[in-house]
Amino acid sequence: MLLFLVYVILSSSGIILFKLGSADLSIKMVSNQLNMNFPALSILGLLCYLVSFILWMIIISKSDVSFIVPLGLGLTNVLILVGSSVVLKETINVYGMVGIALILAGTLLINKG
């Protein structure tokens, strides 16, 4: 379960960190050369996401897919929504809150069945 929690945190953090650094992200052609600017936050986000993907492969190889996939996707989506509110100062409206409740309820229902 610890490995799963690390996966959810790294996956969500990776997406949020990439978003934080994406304002300065640029890829362009200059004098027939590819010029790329990857900010440190974007690189850190990509690394978090890469490690989370490796963890995900380990987790699904050792777990029931019908149990772990809905749980992983649901919790990751909820953590991204909450994290984007805290870190990126995005607002969570009523629909977002209802969505969080439905995701959590659906995840619980799927895993109880």
TIMI-2910 file (N, C-alpha, C, CB; in pm, 1 decimal, decimal comma, always signed):
<rs>
+----------+----------+----------+----------+----------+----------+----------+----------+----------+----------+----------+----------+------+
!      n_x !      n_y !      n_z !     ca_x !     ca_y !     ca_z !      c_x !      c_y !      c_z !     cb_x !     cb_y !     cb_z ! resn !
+----------+----------+----------+----------+----------+----------+----------+----------+----------+----------+----------+----------+------+
!    +81,7 !   -119,2 !     +0,0 !     +0,0 !     +0,0 !     +0,0 !    +86,9 !   +126,7 !     +0,0 !    -93,4 !     -0,8 !   +120,7 !  Met !
!   +202,9 !   +120,9 !    +63,7 !   +293,7 !   +235,9 !    +64,0 !   +339,2 !   +268,6 !    -77,4 !   +415,6 !   +208,5 !   +153,8 !  Leu !
!   +370,3 !   +164,8 !   -154,8 !   +412,2 !   +184,9 !   -293,2 !   +301,5 !   +253,3 !   -372,9 !   +450,0 !    +50,6 !   -358,5 !  Leu !
!   +177,9 !   +214,9 !   -346,2 !    +62,8 !   +274,2 !   -414,2 !    +48,2 !   +422,0 !   -378,2 !    -65,7 !   +198,0 !   -378,3 !  Phe !
!    +62,0 !   +454,9 !   -250,4 !    +52,0 !   +594,8 !   -208,2 !   +163,5 !   +679,7 !   -269,4 !    +56,7 !   +604,5 !    -55,3 !  Leu !
!   +284,1 !   +624,6 !   -276,8 !   +395,2 !   +695,9 !   -340,7 !   +362,8 !   +718,8 !   -487,8 !   +528,4 !   +616,8 !   -325,7 !  Val !
!   +305,1 !   +617,1 !   -553,6 !   +265,5 !   +632,1 !   -693,8 !   +166,8 !   +748,5 !   -710,9 !   +202,7 !   +501,0 !   -745,9 !  Tyr !
!    +61,9 !   +751,7 !   -629,2 !    -41,3 !   +855,8 !   -641,9 !    +19,6 !   +994,3 !   -619,8 !   -156,5 !   +831,3 !   -540,9 !  Val !
!   +104,8 !  +1006,5 !   -520,0 !   +167,0 !  +1136,1 !   -490,2 !   +261,1 !  +1178,9 !   -603,3 !   +244,3 !  +1129,2 !   -356,6 !  Ile !
!   +344,9 !  +1086,2 !   -651,8 !   +438,8 !  +1121,0 !   -759,5 !   +366,4 !  +1153,9 !   -889,7 !   +537,1 !  +1006,2 !   -782,9 !  Leu !
!   +264,5 !  +1077,5 !   -921,2 !   +189,6 !  +1101,3 !  -1044,7 !   +121,8 !  +1237,7 !  -1041,4 !    +85,0 !   +990,9 !  -1066,6 !  Ser !
!    +55,4 !  +1267,2 !   -932,8 !    -13,2 !  +1396,0 !   -918,6 !    +86,7 !  +1511,4 !   -913,8 !   -100,4 !  +1396,5 !   -792,1 !  Ser !
!   +193,9 !  +1493,9 !   -837,4 !   +295,9 !  +1597,9 !   -826,4 !   +361,7 !  +1624,1 !   -960,8 !   +401,4 !  +1558,8 !   -723,1 !  Ser !
!   +386,1 !  +1517,4 !  -1036,2 !   +448,5 !  +1532,9 !  -1167,2 !   +367,0 !  +1620,7 !  -1259,1 !   +469,3 !  +1398,6 !  -1231,2 !  Gly !
!   +238,3 !  +1599,5 !  -1261,0 !   +151,1 !  +1679,1 !  -1347,2 !   +147,4 !  +1824,4 !  -1301,4 !     +9,2 !  +1620,6 !  -1348,9 !  Ile !
!   +136,9 !  +1845,7 !  -1171,4 !   +131,7 !  +1982,2 !  -1119,2 !   +264,3 !  +2054,9 !  -1140,5 !    +96,0 !  +1980,8 !   -970,4 !  Ile !
!   +376,8 !  +1986,6 !  -1116,2 !   +507,8 !  +2048,5 !  -1138,4 !   +529,4 !  +2082,0 !  -1285,7 !   +619,4 !  +1956,0 !  -1089,2 !  Leu !
!   +487,9 !  +1991,6 !  -1373,6 !   +501,6 !  +2019,8 !  -1516,2 !   +420,5 !  +2143,0 !  -1554,2 !   +457,0 !  +1898,9 !  -1599,8 !  Phe !
!   +300,8 !  +2154,1 !  -1499,9 !   +216,1 !  +2270,9 !  -1525,8 !   +282,7 !  +2398,4 !  -1474,4 !    +77,8 !  +2253,0 !  -1460,1 !  Lys !
!   +343,2 !  +2392,2 !  -1356,3 !   +410,7 !  +2509,4 !  -1300,0 !   +524,5 !  +2557,5 !  -1390,7 !   +465,2 !  +2477,0 !  -1160,3 !  Leu !
!   +598,0 !  +2464,0 !  -1447,7 !   +710,6 !  +2501,9 !  -1532,5 !   +675,9 !  +2524,4 !  -1677,5 !   +814,2 !  +2399,0 !  -1524,7 !  Gly !
!   +553,9 !  +2492,8 !  -1715,9 !   +519,0 !  +2497,1 !  -1858,0 !   +507,7 !  +2639,1 !  -1914,8 !   +389,1 !  +2424,8 !  -1879,5 !  Ser !
!   +496,6 !  +2739,0 !  -1829,0 !   +486,5 !  +2877,2 !  -1879,1 !   +613,3 !  +2917,7 !  -1953,4 !   +460,0 !  +2975,2 !  -1762,9 !  Ala !
!   +728,1 !  +2865,8 !  -1910,3 !   +855,3 !  +2900,5 !  -1973,8 !   +903,8 !  +2793,0 !  -2070,6 !   +960,7 !  +2924,6 !  -1867,9 !  Asp !
!   +820,8 !  +2693,6 !  -2096,7 !   +856,9 !  +2584,6 !  -2186,8 !   +848,7 !  +2633,6 !  -2331,6 !   +764,3 !  +2461,5 !  -2164,9 !  Leu !
!   +953,0 !  +2606,6 !  -2408,8 !   +948,4 !  +2646,2 !  -2549,5 !  +1032,2 !  +2550,4 !  -2633,7 !   +998,3 !  +2791,4 !  -2567,1 !  Ser !
!   +980,2 !  +2523,9 !  -2751,5 !  +1050,4 !  +2442,7 !  -2850,5 !  +1032,6 !  +2514,4 !  -2983,6 !   +995,6 !  +2293,2 !  -2855,7 !  Ile !
!  +1143,4 !  +2554,0 !  -3045,9 !  +1134,7 !  +2625,2 !  -3173,8 !  +1256,6 !  +2595,9 !  -3260,4 !  +1121,5 !  +2776,7 !  -3150,6 !  Lys !
!  +1240,5 !  +2623,4 !  -3387,0 !  +1349,9 !  +2608,2 !  -3482,1 !  +1415,0 !  +2745,3 !  -3502,7 !  +1299,1 !  +2548,4 !  -3618,0 !  Met !
!  +1547,3 !  +2750,7 !  -3482,0 !  +1622,5 !  +2873,8 !  -3502,1 !  +1743,2 !  +2840,1 !  -3588,3 !  +1665,8 !  +2938,3 !  -3365,7 !  Val !
!  +1748,2 !  +2898,0 !  -3706,9 !  +1859,6 !  +2874,2 !  -3800,2 !  +1882,2 !  +2725,2 !  -3824,3 !  +1988,3 !  +2938,0 !  -3746,7 !  Ser !
!  +1774,6 !  +2654,7 !  -3856,2 !  +1778,7 !  +2510,8 !  -3883,1 !  +1827,8 !  +2427,6 !  -3764,2 !  +1867,4 !  +2484,5 !  -4001,9 !  Asn !
!  +1817,7 !  +2481,5 !  -3645,4 !  +1852,1 !  +2406,5 !  -3524,6 !  +1732,3 !  +2407,5 !  -3430,2 !  +1978,3 !  +2466,8 !  -3454,9 !  Gln !
!  +1715,3 !  +2296,3 !  -3365,3 !  +1606,8 !  +2284,6 !  -3269,1 !  +1650,1 !  +2349,5 !  -3138,3 !  +1567,0 !  +2136,0 !  -3247,1 !  Leu !
!  +1575,9 !  +2449,2 !  -3096,2 !  +1605,8 !  +2521,5 !  -2973,1 !  +1497,6 !  +2487,7 !  -2870,4 !  +1613,8 !  +2676,4 !  -2998,3 !  Asn !
!  +1538,7 !  +2423,7 !  -2759,8 !  +1442,2 !  +2381,6 !  -2658,5 !  +1478,4 !  +2442,9 !  -2523,7 !  +1437,1 !  +2227,5 !  -2648,2 !  Met !
!  +1376,5 !  +2490,1 !  -2455,3 !  +1393,3 !  +2541,1 !  -2320,5 !  +1299,7 !  +2462,8 !  -2228,5 !  +1364,5 !  +2694,8 !  -2313,8 !  Asn !
!  +1358,2 !  +2377,4 !  -2145,4 !  +1281,6 !  +2300,9 !  -2047,6 !  +1315,0 !  +2352,6 !  -1909,0 !  +1311,4 !  +2148,5 !  -2058,8 !  Phe !
!  +1223,6 !  +2425,4 !  -1845,1 !  +1248,8 !  +2475,8 !  -1710,0 !  +1268,5 !  +2360,5 !  -1610,9 !  +1132,6 !  +2565,7 !  -1664,1 !  Pro !
!  +1337,6 !  +2390,1 !  -1502,0 !  +1368,4 !  +2288,5 !  -1400,8 !  +1241,3 !  +2225,3 !  -1344,1 !  +1450,8 !  +2350,2 !  -1287,4 !  Ala !
!  +1136,5 !  +2303,8 !  -1322,7 !  +1012,6 !  +2247,0 !  -1268,7 !   +948,4 !  +2148,8 !  -1365,6 !   +913,9 !  +2358,2 !  -1235,2 !  Leu !
!   +956,8 !  +2176,7 !  -1494,6 !   +902,9 !  +2084,0 !  -1593,8 !   +982,1 !  +1954,5 !  -1595,8 !   +903,2 !  +2147,9 !  -1732,6 !  Ser !
!  +1113,2 !  +1964,5 !  -1586,3 !  +1197,9 !  +1844,8 !  -1584,1 !  +1170,6 !  +1763,9 !  -1458,0 !  +1347,8 !  +1883,2 !  -1592,0 !  Ile !
!  +1158,0 !  +1831,8 !  -1344,4 !  +1126,6 !  +1762,5 !  -1219,6 !   +990,2 !  +1694,4 !  -1228,5 !  +1129,5 !  +1860,7 !  -1101,2 !  Leu !
!   +894,4 !  +1762,2 !  -1288,6 !   +761,8 !  +1704,0 !  -1308,5 !   +767,5 !  +1580,1 !  -1396,5 !   +668,0 !  +1806,5 !  -1369,9 !  Gly !
!   +844,5 !  +1587,9 !  -1504,7 !   +859,6 !  +1471,4 !  -1592,2 !   +926,7 !  +1355,4 !  -1520,4 !   +940,0 !  +1508,5 !  -1716,1 !  Leu !
!  +1026,1 !  +1385,1 !  -1437,2 !  +1093,8 !  +1279,6 !  -1360,8 !   +998,2 !  +1214,9 !  -1260,4 !  +1216,8 !  +1336,9 !  -1287,5 !  Leu !
!   +919,4 !  +1296,5 !  -1191,9 !   +819,7 !  +1241,6 !  -1098,9 !   +721,9 !  +1150,8 !  -1172,3 !   +743,2 !  +1355,3 !  -1027,7 !  Cys !
!   +677,1 !  +1197,1 !  -1287,2 !   +580,4 !  +1120,1 !  -1364,9 !   +642,4 !   +990,6 !  -1418,0 !   +526,9 !  +1204,5 !  -1481,2 !  Tyr !
!   +769,0 !   +996,3 !  -1458,2 !   +838,6 !   +876,7 !  -1505,8 !   +852,9 !   +773,9 !  -1393,9 !   +976,9 !   +913,7 !  -1561,4 !  Leu !
!   +894,9 !   +818,7 !  -1276,7 !   +908,0 !   +727,0 !  -1163,0 !   +771,3 !   +669,9 !  -1125,8 !   +971,4 !   +799,1 !  -1041,2 !  Val !
!   +668,0 !   +753,5 !  -1130,7 !   +533,6 !   +703,8 !  -1098,6 !   +488,9 !   +598,5 !  -1199,8 !   +432,5 !   +820,1 !  -1095,1 !  Ser !
!   +526,0 !   +614,8 !  -1325,4 !   +490,8 !   +515,9 !  -1427,6 !   +559,3 !   +382,9 !  -1398,5 !   +529,7 !   +566,3 !  -1568,2 !  Phe !
!   +685,1 !   +386,7 !  -1359,8 !   +757,7 !   +263,8 !  -1326,5 !   +692,9 !   +196,5 !  -1205,5 !   +907,8 !   +294,0 !  -1298,1 !  Ile !
!   +658,5 !   +276,7 !  -1104,2 !   +588,9 !   +221,5 !   -987,9 !   +454,9 !   +160,5 !  -1027,6 !   +567,7 !   +330,0 !   -882,1 !  Leu !
!   +384,2 !   +226,9 !  -1117,8 !   +254,3 !   +178,5 !  -1163,8 !   +268,0 !    +40,8 !  -1229,5 !   +191,4 !   +278,9 !  -1262,6 !  Trp !
!   +372,1 !    +23,7 !  -1308,2 !   +394,0 !   -106,0 !  -1373,0 !   +418,7 !   -215,3 !  -1268,2 !   +513,6 !    -97,9 !  -1471,3 !  Met !
!   +492,7 !   -182,1 !  -1164,8 !   +517,5 !   -278,0 !  -1056,4 !   +387,5 !   -307,6 !   -981,4 !   +625,0 !   -223,5 !   -958,6 !  Ile !
!   +311,5 !   -204,3 !   -952,3 !   +187,5 !   -219,6 !   -875,8 !    +86,9 !   -306,8 !   -950,2 !   +126,0 !    -82,6 !   -846,2 !  Ile !
!    +64,5 !   -278,2 !  -1079,1 !    -36,3 !   -357,1 !  -1150,6 !    +10,3 !   -499,3 !  -1178,3 !    -72,2 !   -289,5 !  -1281,2 !  Ile !
!   +141,4 !   -521,7 !  -1177,8 !   +188,6 !   -658,5 !  -1197,2 !   +164,9 !   -744,6 !  -1073,6 !   +336,5 !   -658,4 !  -1232,4 !  Ser !
!   +145,8 !   -680,7 !   -957,3 !   +128,4 !   -754,5 !   -832,3 !    -11,6 !   -743,0 !   -773,3 !   +227,9 !   -706,6 !   -731,7 !  Lys !
!   -102,7 !   -674,8 !   -841,8 !   -235,8 !   -649,8 !   -786,3 !   -342,2 !   -691,3 !   -886,2 !   -252,7 !   -501,3 !   -748,5 !  Ser !
!   -463,6 !   -703,9 !   -835,9 !   -577,5 !   -726,6 !   -924,7 !   -605,8 !   -597,2 !   -999,5 !   -703,6 !   -774,5 !   -845,0 !  Asp !
!   -604,3 !   -604,5 !  -1130,5 !   -623,3 !   -484,9 !  -1212,8 !   -761,4 !   -424,1 !  -1188,5 !   -605,4 !   -518,7 !  -1362,2 !  Val !
!   -862,8 !   -507,8 !  -1171,0 !   -998,3 !   -456,7 !  -1150,6 !  -1011,1 !   -381,2 !  -1017,9 !  -1098,9 !   -571,8 !  -1155,0 !  Ser !
!   -918,3 !   -402,9 !   -926,0 !   -919,0 !   -332,0 !   -798,4 !   -830,7 !   -208,0 !   -803,6 !   -872,7 !   -424,6 !   -686,1 !  Phe !
!   -709,6 !   -224,3 !   -853,0 !   -608,5 !   -119,2 !   -839,6 !   -624,1 !     -6,3 !   -942,1 !   -471,0 !   -179,7 !   -852,5 !  Ile !
!   -668,7 !    -36,6 !  -1061,8 !   -679,6 !    +67,6 !  -1164,6 !   -786,8 !   +171,5 !  -1128,9 !   -711,7 !     +4,2 !  -1300,7 !  Val !
!   -909,9 !   +131,2 !  -1094,7 !  -1007,1 !   +235,3 !  -1055,9 !   -962,7 !   +314,0 !   -932,9 !  -1143,1 !   +172,1 !  -1028,9 !  Pro !
!   -902,2 !   +246,4 !   -837,5 !   -855,5 !   +314,0 !   -717,3 !   -744,1 !   +413,4 !   -750,4 !   -806,5 !   +211,6 !   -614,2 !  Leu !
!   -648,4 !   +371,1 !   -832,2 !   -536,4 !   +457,4 !   -870,0 !   -580,6 !   +577,7 !   -950,7 !   -434,9 !   +379,0 !   -948,7 !  Gly !
!   -663,5 !   +555,0 !  -1050,3 !   -709,6 !   +666,3 !  -1133,8 !   -797,0 !   +763,2 !  -1055,3 !   -786,6 !   +613,5 !  -1254,4 !  Leu !
!   -885,0 !   +709,0 !   -973,6 !   -972,7 !   +794,8 !   -894,7 !   -896,4 !   +881,5 !   -796,5 !  -1073,0 !   +711,3 !   -820,5 !  Gly !
!   -808,2 !   +819,7 !   -719,3 !   -733,2 !   +896,5 !   -619,7 !   -636,6 !   +995,3 !   -684,4 !   -656,6 !   +802,4 !   -528,0 !  Leu !
!   -577,8 !   +956,6 !   -796,8 !   -488,7 !  +1049,0 !   -866,8 !   -566,0 !  +1170,7 !   -917,9 !   -418,5 !   +977,5 !   -983,8 !  Thr !
!   -682,7 !  +1147,9 !   -973,3 !   -764,5 !  +1260,0 !  -1021,4 !   -804,7 !  +1353,1 !   -907,7 !   -889,7 !  +1207,9 !  -1092,1 !  Asn !
!   -843,0 !  +1295,9 !   -795,7 !   -882,2 !  +1378,2 !   -680,9 !   -762,4 !  +1457,2 !   -630,5 !   -940,6 !  +1290,6 !   -567,6 !  Val !
!   -646,6 !  +1394,0 !   -618,6 !   -527,8 !  +1463,2 !   -568,4 !   -482,2 !  +1573,8 !   -664,6 !   -413,9 !  +1362,7 !   -546,0 !  Leu !
!   -495,8 !  +1550,7 !   -793,9 !   -461,8 !  +1655,3 !   -891,6 !   -555,9 !  +1775,1 !   -874,7 !   -470,0 !  +1599,6 !  -1037,2 !  Ile !
!   -683,4 !  +1748,9 !   -857,1 !   -779,8 !  +1857,9 !   -840,6 !   -751,1 !  +1937,6 !   -713,1 !   -923,4 !  +1802,3 !   -837,1 !  Leu !
!   -726,6 !  +1868,1 !   -603,6 !   -696,8 !  +1936,1 !   -477,5 !   -561,1 !  +2006,0 !   -485,7 !   -698,5 !  +1835,8 !   -359,8 !  Val !
!   -461,5 !  +1938,2 !   -541,8 !   -328,3 !  +1997,4 !   -555,4 !   -327,2 !  +2119,3 !   -644,8 !   -232,0 !  +1895,9 !   -609,1 !  Gly !
!   -403,4 !  +2115,6 !   -751,4 !   -407,8 !  +2232,8 !   -840,0 !   -476,0 !  +2349,8 !   -771,6 !   -480,4 !  +2199,1 !   -970,9 !  Ser !
!   -566,9 !  +2320,6 !   -680,9 !   -630,2 !  +2427,5 !   -604,3 !   -531,4 !  +2489,6 !   -506,4 !   -752,8 !  +2374,4 !   -529,2 !  Ser !
!   -453,8 !  +2406,7 !   -438,1 !   -360,3 !  +2455,8 !   -337,0 !   -236,9 !  +2520,1 !   -401,3 !   -317,6 !  +2341,2 !   -244,6 !  Val !
!   -176,3 !  +2451,2 !   -496,8 !    -48,9 !  +2495,8 !   -553,7 !    -68,1 !  +2597,2 !   -665,7 !    +29,3 !  +2376,7 !   -605,8 !  Val !
!   -159,7 !  +2569,1 !   -756,9 !   -179,0 !  +2654,9 !   -873,7 !   -285,0 !  +2762,4 !   -852,1 !   -216,6 !  +2570,9 !   -992,6 !  Leu !
!   -346,8 !  +2759,6 !   -736,2 !   -450,8 !  +2857,5 !   -699,7 !   -571,2 !  +2852,6 !   -794,2 !   -392,0 !  +2998,8 !   -699,5 !  Lys !
!   -598,5 !  +2734,0 !   -847,0 !   -718,1 !  +2716,2 !   -928,5 !   -836,7 !  +2697,4 !   -834,4 !   -703,2 !  +2594,2 !  -1026,5 !  Glu !
!   -953,2 !  +2734,5 !   -880,4 !  -1070,8 !  +2722,7 !   -793,7 !  -1142,3 !  +2590,4 !   -818,5 !  -1167,4 !  +2840,8 !   -816,6 !  Thr !
!  -1194,3 !  +2534,7 !   -711,8 !  -1278,3 !  +2415,7 !   -722,6 !  -1421,4 !  +2463,2 !   -702,4 !  -1237,6 !  +2303,5 !   -617,3 !  Ile !
!  -1501,2 !  +2449,5 !   -806,2 !  -1640,4 !  +2492,5 !   -794,8 !  -1726,4 !  +2378,5 !   -740,4 !  -1694,2 !  +2540,1 !   -931,8 !  Asn !
!  -1854,8 !  +2400,9 !   -732,5 !  -1946,8 !  +2300,5 !   -678,7 !  -1940,8 !  +2172,2 !   -761,5 !  -2090,9 !  +2355,4 !   -675,5 !  Val !
!  -1930,8 !  +2185,8 !   -892,9 !  -1924,3 !  +2067,9 !   -978,1 !  -1797,8 !  +1986,4 !   -949,1 !  -1928,6 !  +2108,9 !  -1126,1 !  Tyr !
!  -1688,7 !  +2056,3 !   -923,2 !  -1564,8 !  +1987,2 !   -887,4 !  -1578,2 !  +1910,6 !   -757,6 !  -1450,8 !  +2085,9 !   -876,6 !  Gly !
!  -1643,2 !  +1972,3 !   -660,0 !  -1663,9 !  +1904,4 !   -531,5 !  -1756,4 !  +1783,7 !   -546,9 !  -1722,1 !  +2002,2 !   -428,1 !  Met !
!  -1861,2 !  +1800,2 !   -624,8 !  -1951,5 !  +1688,0 !   -650,6 !  -1875,8 !  +1577,7 !   -725,6 !  -2076,3 !  +1734,7 !   -732,3 !  Val !
!  -1791,6 !  +1619,1 !   -819,4 !  -1710,8 !  +1522,2 !   -893,3 !  -1618,1 !  +1444,5 !   -802,2 !  -1630,1 !  +1592,0 !  -1000,2 !  Gly !
!  -1553,5 !  +1513,7 !   -707,8 !  -1466,7 !  +1445,5 !   -611,3 !  -1547,4 !  +1343,2 !   -532,0 !  -1399,7 !  +1547,5 !   -515,5 !  Ile !
!  -1664,0 !  +1384,0 !   -483,9 !  -1749,0 !  +1292,7 !   -406,5 !  -1790,5 !  +1171,9 !   -489,7 !  -1873,7 !  +1366,2 !   -355,3 !  Ala !
!  -1826,5 !  +1195,6 !   -616,3 !  -1867,4 !  +1084,7 !   -702,5 !  -1751,4 !   +991,2 !   -734,1 !  -1926,9 !  +1138,0 !   -831,6 !  Leu !
!  -1633,4 !  +1047,6 !   -757,6 !  -1516,4 !   +964,5 !   -784,3 !  -1485,4 !   +876,6 !   -664,6 !  -1395,1 !  +1051,2 !   -819,3 !  Ile !
!  -1484,6 !   +937,4 !   -546,9 !  -1456,3 !   +859,0 !   -425,4 !  -1563,6 !   +755,2 !   -398,3 !  -1443,4 !   +951,1 !   -305,0 !  Leu !
!  -1690,6 !   +793,1 !   -416,0 !  -1800,1 !   +697,7 !   -395,4 !  -1793,6 !   +584,6 !   -498,7 !  -1936,7 !   +769,6 !   -403,7 !  Ala !
!  -1769,4 !   +619,4 !   -622,9 !  -1758,5 !   +517,4 !   -727,4 !  -1642,7 !   +423,2 !   -704,8 !  -1744,1 !   +582,5 !   -861,8 !  Gly !
!  -1531,1 !   +477,5 !   -662,1 !  -1413,9 !   +394,6 !   -632,3 !  -1445,8 !   +297,2 !   -519,6 !  -1292,5 !   +482,7 !   -594,4 !  Thr !
!  -1512,1 !   +347,3 !   -416,2 !  -1550,2 !   +259,1 !   -305,0 !  -1648,0 !   +151,7 !   -350,6 !  -1612,2 !   +340,6 !   -190,8 !  Leu !
!  -1746,5 !   +190,8 !   -431,2 !  -1845,4 !    +92,9 !   -479,2 !  -1781,8 !    -14,6 !   -566,5 !  -1955,6 !   +163,6 !   -557,4 !  Leu !
!  -1694,3 !    +26,3 !   -656,5 !  -1628,9 !    -70,9 !   -744,3 !  -1546,1 !   -170,0 !   -661,6 !  -1538,9 !     +1,2 !   -848,0 !  Ile !
!  -1477,6 !   -120,1 !   -561,1 !  -1390,2 !   -205,4 !   -483,1 !  -1464,4 !   -288,8 !   -378,1 !  -1286,3 !   -121,5 !   -416,1 !  Asn !
!  -1587,4 !   -252,9 !   -345,5 !  -1667,4 !   -334,5 !   -253,5 !  -1735,3 !   -449,3 !   -326,9 !  -1772,5 !   -248,2 !   -182,9 !  Lys !
!  -1756,1 !   -432,8 !   -458,1 !  -1831,8 !   -531,5 !   -535,7 !  -1756,7 !   -653,8 !   -571,3 !  -1880,6 !   -471,8 !   -657,9 !  Gly !
+----------+----------+----------+----------+----------+----------+----------+----------+----------+----------+----------+----------+------+
</rs>
